[in-house]
């Protein structure tokens, strides 16, 4: 049996961090769905994409997309919803992680430029376009109100990420990942 090189495998540390980011995203999502939900799910203020974007920034597009998929599917299983999972929304969650990781790999500028571009592109593609298309079948044209809402949510998440990466302890922690 051939052994794979370590560059093609996901390390235990990466897997553990990805699992913790998935759990954090699920907890944030459940909290927001219960306490910051207006209009029967149409206007939900949630920051569950923040750990998904962070996973893409730290570990790349593959791990980011896996965290997005796991977050969406496990959140569905833990919710009280009676309808089947919306796979378009799951793809949107995957794209949030994948796009943030891909843009982070393509943009070589260190600091806030990389974080802002990664977060903005991830929210644009995953949250504002794909998830909106997936939710259109439930809410119709009213779903377009998600776009200005997610402009605000994306801005807040990007500010939090920029603040986290500016902190010395967080930077030291992420350099070893």
Secondary structure, DSSP 4 states (H G I P E B T S, - for coil): -PPPPGGGS--HHHHHHHHHHHHHHHHHHHHHHHHSEETTTTEE---THHHHHHHHHHH-HHHHHHHHHHHHHHHHHHS---SPP-HHHHHHHHHHHHHHHHHHHH----THHHHHHHHHHHIIIIIIIIHHHHHHHHHGGGGGHHHHHHHHHHHHHHHHHHHHHHSHHHHHHHHT-
